[in-house]
Amino acid sequence: MSSALRCSLICVGTLIYGFNVSVDGYIADADGNIDWGEPSEELHQYWNDFERETALSFYGRRLYELMSSYWPTADKAPDATPQIVDYAQVWRDMPKVVFSRTLESVDWNSRLERGDPVEVVRKLKAETEGRLEVAGATLAAPIVQAGLVDEYRIVLAPTAVGGGLRFFPTLPSWISLRLVENRTFPGGTVLLRYEAKRD
């Protein structure tokens, strides 16, 4: 049996969309600020471990540029915490697909993709075993709307920001979810993990 046929029969990646979210549903405020979601050491370690087990991550141009301007050398900073040192290594090594029509090239174990995100994610989800992640609300919006997300990880920060970039886009219909985990972190941050109901 060819590897392509075998994968078509057994490979089904689990697509996860997760972010730090204000209690009123935003991942960034109206000015694009995310400082209100500063993680505790324990929460930072949670995200480190999540990314370490991620087989493939999808990025839009803006978030990729933000991440790649800091994380490739963050572990070299004299004040870098153990969590930052760890995450920098994880981020550099993690396979990434970056969607952009304007970037000429990408680095840090990334590949550039100019195709339709919904179709590309659908194809790679079918071809990849393990955990896949969609990073960033703008890229996630059409993927969520297409029903491709299997799990949502909402990390609620105890802050209301009043407006900005929403975690969920406008939806064509309800998404029924099943709570599979909740966990409280220092400072009152709460993780809510939901699976999308397929039945």
Contacts in CASP RR format, 6 or more apart in sequence:
PFRMAT RR
TARGET T0000
AUTHOR 0000-0000-0000
METHOD contacts of the structure
MODEL  1
MSSALRCSLICVGTLIYGFNVSVDGYIADADGNIDWGEPSEELHQYWNDF
ERETALSFYGRRLYELMSSYWPTADKAPDATPQIVDYAQVWRDMPKVVFS
RTLESVDWNSRLERGDPVEVVRKLKAETEGRLEVAGATLAAPIVQAGLVD
EYRIVLAPTAVGGGLRFFPTLPSWISLRLVENRTFPGGTVLLRYEAKRD
7 126 0 8 1.000
7 127 0 8 1.000
7 129 0 8 1.000
8 126 0 8 1.000
10 129 0 8 1.000
11 126 0 8 1.000
11 127 0 8 1.000
11 128 0 8 1.000
11 129 0 8 1.000
12 125 0 8 1.000
12 126 0 8 1.000
12 129 0 8 1.000
13 55 0 8 1.000
13 125 0 8 1.000
13 126 0 8 1.000
13 128 0 8 1.000
13 129 0 8 1.000
13 130 0 8 1.000
13 131 0 8 1.000
13 132 0 8 1.000
13 150 0 8 1.000
14 130 0 8 1.000
14 131 0 8 1.000
14 132 0 8 1.000
14 150 0 8 1.000
14 151 0 8 1.000
15 121 0 8 1.000
15 125 0 8 1.000
15 132 0 8 1.000
15 133 0 8 1.000
15 134 0 8 1.000
15 143 0 8 1.000
15 148 0 8 1.000
15 149 0 8 1.000
15 150 0 8 1.000
15 151 0 8 1.000
16 54 0 8 1.000
16 131 0 8 1.000
16 132 0 8 1.000
16 133 0 8 1.000
16 134 0 8 1.000
16 149 0 8 1.000
16 150 0 8 1.000
16 151 0 8 1.000
16 152 0 8 1.000
16 153 0 8 1.000
17 133 0 8 1.000
17 134 0 8 1.000
17 140 0 8 1.000
17 143 0 8 1.000
17 144 0 8 1.000
17 149 0 8 1.000
17 151 0 8 1.000
17 152 0 8 1.000
17 153 0 8 1.000
18 133 0 8 1.000
18 152 0 8 1.000
18 153 0 8 1.000
18 154 0 8 1.000
18 155 0 8 1.000
19 27 0 8 1.000
19 136 0 8 1.000
19 137 0 8 1.000
19 153 0 8 1.000
19 154 0 8 1.000
19 155 0 8 1.000
19 167 0 8 1.000
20 27 0 8 1.000
20 34 0 8 1.000
20 37 0 8 1.000
20 39 0 8 1.000
20 155 0 8 1.000
20 157 0 8 1.000
20 189 0 8 1.000
21 27 0 8 1.000
21 154 0 8 1.000
21 155 0 8 1.000
21 156 0 8 1.000
21 157 0 8 1.000
21 167 0 8 1.000
22 29 0 8 1.000
22 36 0 8 1.000
22 37 0 8 1.000
22 156 0 8 1.000
22 157 0 8 1.000
22 159 0 8 1.000
22 160 0 8 1.000
22 161 0 8 1.000
22 162 0 8 1.000
23 156 0 8 1.000
23 157 0 8 1.000
23 158 0 8 1.000
23 159 0 8 1.000
23 160 0 8 1.000
24 160 0 8 1.000
24 161 0 8 1.000
24 162 0 8 1.000
24 163 0 8 1.000
25 166 0 8 1.000
25 167 0 8 1.000
25 168 0 8 1.000
26 161 0 8 1.000
26 162 0 8 1.000
26 163 0 8 1.000
26 164 0 8 1.000
26 165 0 8 1.000
26 166 0 8 1.000
26 167 0 8 1.000
27 34 0 8 1.000
27 136 0 8 1.000
27 137 0 8 1.000
27 165 0 8 1.000
27 166 0 8 1.000
27 167 0 8 1.000
28 34 0 8 1.000
28 137 0 8 1.000
28 164 0 8 1.000
28 165 0 8 1.000
29 36 0 8 1.000
29 161 0 8 1.000
29 162 0 8 1.000
29 163 0 8 1.000
29 164 0 8 1.000
30 161 0 8 1.000
30 162 0 8 1.000
30 163 0 8 1.000
30 164 0 8 1.000
32 164 0 8 1.000
32 165 0 8 1.000
36 157 0 8 1.000
36 159 0 8 1.000
36 161 0 8 1.000
37 157 0 8 1.000
37 159 0 8 1.000
37 189 0 8 1.000
39 47 0 8 1.000
39 185 0 8 1.000
39 189 0 8 1.000
40 185 0 8 1.000
40 186 0 8 1.000
40 187 0 8 1.000
40 189 0 8 1.000
41 81 0 8 1.000
41 83 0 8 1.000
41 186 0 8 1.000
42 185 0 8 1.000
42 186 0 8 1.000
43 155 0 8 1.000
43 185 0 8 1.000
43 186 0 8 1.000
43 189 0 8 1.000
44 81 0 8 1.000
44 83 0 8 1.000
44 84 0 8 1.000
44 87 0 8 1.000
45 83 0 8 1.000
45 86 0 8 1.000
46 185 0 8 1.000
46 191 0 8 1.000
47 87 0 8 1.000
48 83 0 8 1.000
48 86 0 8 1.000
48 87 0 8 1.000
48 90 0 8 1.000
50 133 0 8 1.000
50 153 0 8 1.000
51 57 0 8 1.000
51 87 0 8 1.000
51 90 0 8 1.000
51 91 0 8 1.000
51 94 0 8 1.000
51 133 0 8 1.000
52 90 0 8 1.000
53 131 0 8 1.000
54 94 0 8 1.000
54 131 0 8 1.000
54 132 0 8 1.000
54 133 0 8 1.000
55 95 0 8 1.000
55 128 0 8 1.000
55 129 0 8 1.000
55 130 0 8 1.000
55 131 0 8 1.000
55 132 0 8 1.000
56 95 0 8 1.000
56 96 0 8 1.000
56 97 0 8 1.000
56 124 0 8 1.000
56 128 0 8 1.000
56 132 0 8 1.000
56 133 0 8 1.000
57 94 0 8 1.000
57 95 0 8 1.000
57 96 0 8 1.000
57 97 0 8 1.000
57 132 0 8 1.000
57 133 0 8 1.000
57 134 0 8 1.000
57 135 0 8 1.000
58 96 0 8 1.000
58 97 0 8 1.000
58 99 0 8 1.000
58 117 0 8 1.000
58 121 0 8 1.000
58 132 0 8 1.000
58 133 0 8 1.000
58 134 0 8 1.000
58 135 0 8 1.000
58 139 0 8 1.000
58 143 0 8 1.000
59 67 0 8 1.000
59 96 0 8 1.000
59 97 0 8 1.000
59 98 0 8 1.000
59 99 0 8 1.000
59 110 0 8 1.000
59 135 0 8 1.000
59 136 0 8 1.000
59 139 0 8 1.000
60 98 0 8 1.000
60 99 0 8 1.000
60 100 0 8 1.000
60 135 0 8 1.000
60 136 0 8 1.000
60 138 0 8 1.000
60 139 0 8 1.000
61 98 0 8 1.000
61 99 0 8 1.000
61 100 0 8 1.000
61 102 0 8 1.000
61 103 0 8 1.000
62 138 0 8 1.000
63 135 0 8 1.000
63 136 0 8 1.000
63 138 0 8 1.000
63 139 0 8 1.000
64 96 0 8 1.000
64 98 0 8 1.000
64 100 0 8 1.000
64 103 0 8 1.000
64 106 0 8 1.000
64 110 0 8 1.000
67 91 0 8 1.000
68 106 0 8 1.000
68 107 0 8 1.000
68 108 0 8 1.000
71 87 0 8 1.000
71 88 0 8 1.000
71 91 0 8 1.000
71 92 0 8 1.000
71 108 0 8 1.000
72 88 0 8 1.000
72 91 0 8 1.000
72 92 0 8 1.000
72 107 0 8 1.000
72 108 0 8 1.000
73 88 0 8 1.000
74 80 0 8 1.000
74 84 0 8 1.000
74 85 0 8 1.000
74 87 0 8 1.000
74 88 0 8 1.000
75 84 0 8 1.000
75 85 0 8 1.000
75 88 0 8 1.000
75 89 0 8 1.000
77 84 0 8 1.000
80 88 0 8 1.000
91 108 0 8 1.000
92 108 0 8 1.000
92 109 0 8 1.000
93 109 0 8 1.000
94 109 0 8 1.000
95 109 0 8 1.000
95 110 0 8 1.000
96 106 0 8 1.000
96 108 0 8 1.000
96 109 0 8 1.000
96 110 0 8 1.000
96 111 0 8 1.000
97 110 0 8 1.000
97 111 0 8 1.000
97 113 0 8 1.000
97 120 0 8 1.000
97 124 0 8 1.000
98 106 0 8 1.000
98 110 0 8 1.000
98 111 0 8 1.000
98 112 0 8 1.000
98 113 0 8 1.000
99 113 0 8 1.000
99 114 0 8 1.000
99 115 0 8 1.000
99 117 0 8 1.000
99 120 0 8 1.000
99 139 0 8 1.000
100 106 0 8 1.000
100 112 0 8 1.000
100 113 0 8 1.000
100 114 0 8 1.000
101 114 0 8 1.000
103 112 0 8 1.000
105 112 0 8 1.000
106 112 0 8 1.000
113 120 0 8 1.000
117 139 0 8 1.000
117 142 0 8 1.000
117 143 0 8 1.000
118 142 0 8 1.000
118 143 0 8 1.000
118 146 0 8 1.000
118 148 0 8 1.000
121 132 0 8 1.000
121 134 0 8 1.000
121 143 0 8 1.000
121 148 0 8 1.000
122 146 0 8 1.000
122 148 0 8 1.000
124 132 0 8 1.000
125 132 0 8 1.000
125 148 0 8 1.000
134 140 0 8 1.000
134 143 0 8 1.000
134 149 0 8 1.000
137 165 0 8 1.000
137 166 0 8 1.000
137 167 0 8 1.000
137 169 0 8 1.000
138 165 0 8 1.000
140 149 0 8 1.000
140 169 0 8 1.000
141 169 0 8 1.000
142 169 0 8 1.000
143 149 0 8 1.000
144 168 0 8 1.000
144 169 0 8 1.000
144 171 0 8 1.000
144 175 0 8 1.000
145 169 0 8 1.000
145 170 0 8 1.000
145 171 0 8 1.000
145 172 0 8 1.000
147 175 0 8 1.000
147 196 0 8 1.000
149 196 0 8 1.000
150 195 0 8 1.000
150 196 0 8 1.000
151 180 0 8 1.000
151 193 0 8 1.000
151 194 0 8 1.000
151 195 0 8 1.000
151 196 0 8 1.000
152 177 0 8 1.000
152 192 0 8 1.000
152 193 0 8 1.000
152 194 0 8 1.000
152 196 0 8 1.000
153 191 0 8 1.000
153 192 0 8 1.000
153 193 0 8 1.000
154 167 0 8 1.000
154 191 0 8 1.000
154 192 0 8 1.000
154 193 0 8 1.000
154 194 0 8 1.000
155 185 0 8 1.000
155 189 0 8 1.000
155 190 0 8 1.000
155 191 0 8 1.000
155 192 0 8 1.000
156 189 0 8 1.000
156 190 0 8 1.000
156 191 0 8 1.000
156 192 0 8 1.000
157 189 0 8 1.000
158 187 0 8 1.000
158 188 0 8 1.000
158 189 0 8 1.000
175 196 0 8 1.000
176 196 0 8 1.000
176 197 0 8 1.000
177 194 0 8 1.000
177 195 0 8 1.000
177 196 0 8 1.000
177 197 0 8 1.000
178 194 0 8 1.000
178 195 0 8 1.000
178 196 0 8 1.000
178 197 0 8 1.000
179 192 0 8 1.000
179 193 0 8 1.000
179 194 0 8 1.000
180 193 0 8 1.000
180 194 0 8 1.000
180 195 0 8 1.000
181 191 0 8 1.000
181 192 0 8 1.000
181 193 0 8 1.000
182 190 0 8 1.000
182 191 0 8 1.000
182 192 0 8 1.000
182 193 0 8 1.000
183 190 0 8 1.000
183 191 0 8 1.000
184 190 0 8 1.000
184 191 0 8 1.000
185 191 0 8 1.000
END
